[in-house]
Amino acid sequence: MDETRAWACFVSNVLVLPGLGSLLAGRRSGWLQAALALLGFALTVVWLGWFVSAWSSTGGFPLDGGPYLPAGVLGVLLFGLSWVWGLVTALRLVREAGRAAKSQAKAPAVDTPRRPA
């Protein structure tokens, strides 16, 4: 993988969806990273939906966090875990691509026979 593609995978993993860049790089771990991120997002949205609903129906800020607070906290933790895992994977991809580029640059040039004109 070249450095440009590795950086594209990095951006995809960190800014778009954890696991997406890993999948683009051909890493199977991307499936689990993306699944954790999506599950975490869904759990957080469930809590946020309840929170907004309770806030609008009571007209006041629900201080107790509600019955879905543990799901919301778990969702944030799962998404954070998948994001950190995606970041580590993306940094490894960039490092491996940099090393590969350096080793190709250091490799001796192969002389190709030239045809007489």
C-alpha positions in Angstrom: 0.0 0.0 0.0 1.3 3.4 -0.9 1.5 6.3 1.5 -1.4 8.2 -0.1 -3.8 5.3 0.3 -2.6 4.8 3.9 -3.4 8.4 4.7 -6.8 8.0 3.0 -7.4 5.0 5.3 -6.3 7.0 8.3 -8.8 9.8 7.5 -11.5 7.3 6.9 -10.9 5.6 10.2 -10.5 8.7 12.3 -13.0 11.1 10.7 -15.6 9.1 8.9 -16.3 5.7 10.6 -13.9 3.7 12.7 -13.2 0.5 10.8 -13.9 2.0 7.3 -10.3 2.8 6.7 -9.2 -0.6 8.0 -11.6 -2.3 5.6 -10.3 -0.2 2.7 -6.8 -1.4 3.7 -8.0 -5.0 3.6 -7.9 -5.6 7.4 -10.6 -7.9 8.7 -10.5 -6.1 12.1 -12.4 -3.2 10.3 -15.6 -5.2 10.5 -15.5 -5.4 14.3 -14.3 -1.8 14.6 -17.3 -0.6 12.4 -19.7 -2.9 14.3 -18.6 -1.5 17.7 -18.8 2.1 16.4 -22.3 1.6 14.9 -23.6 -0.2 18.0 -22.2 2.5 20.3 -23.7 5.2 18.1 -27.1 3.4 18.2 -27.1 3.1 22.0 -26.2 6.7 22.4 -29.0 7.8 20.0 -31.5 5.7 22.0 -30.6 7.6 25.2 -30.4 10.9 23.4 -33.9 10.3 22.0 -35.3 9.6 25.4 -33.5 12.6 26.9 -34.9 15.0 24.3 -38.4 13.5 24.6 -38.3 13.8 28.4 -37.0 17.3 28.2 -39.7 18.5 25.8 -42.5 16.7 27.6 -41.6 18.0 31.1 -40.3 21.4 30.0 -37.4 20.9 32.3 -33.9 19.4 32.1 -34.1 15.7 33.3 -31.4 15.7 35.9 -31.5 11.9 36.7 -30.4 10.9 33.2 -33.3 8.5 32.8 -33.6 4.8 32.4 -31.5 4.7 29.3 -28.5 6.5 30.8 -26.5 3.2 31.2 -27.1 2.4 27.5 -26.0 5.9 26.5 -22.8 5.6 28.6 -22.1 2.1 27.2 -22.7 3.5 23.7 -20.2 6.3 24.2 -17.6 3.8 25.6 -18.1 1.4 22.7 -17.7 4.1 20.2 -14.7 5.5 21.9 -13.1 2.1 22.1 -13.7 1.5 18.4 -12.3 5.0 17.6 -9.1 4.4 19.5 -8.7 0.9 17.9 -9.3 2.5 14.5 -6.7 5.2 15.3 -4.1 2.6 16.3 -4.8 0.6 13.2 -4.6 3.6 11.0 -1.3 4.8 12.5 0.1 1.3 11.9 -1.0 1.5 8.3 0.7 4.8 7.8 3.9 3.6 9.5 4.0 0.4 7.4 3.4 2.4 4.2 6.2 4.8 5.1 8.6 2.0 5.8 7.7 0.3 2.5 8.3 3.6 0.7 11.7 4.1 2.3 12.8 0.5 1.6 11.8 0.9 -2.1 13.8 4.2 -2.2 16.9 2.5 -0.8 16.6 -0.5 -3.0 19.4 -0.5 -5.7 18.2 0.4 -9.1 18.1 -2.6 -11.5 19.9 -1.9 -14.8 17.9 -2.8 -17.7 19.7 -3.7 -20.9 19.4 -1.0 -23.5 18.7 -1.7 -27.1 21.1 -0.3 -29.6 19.5 2.6 -31.5 
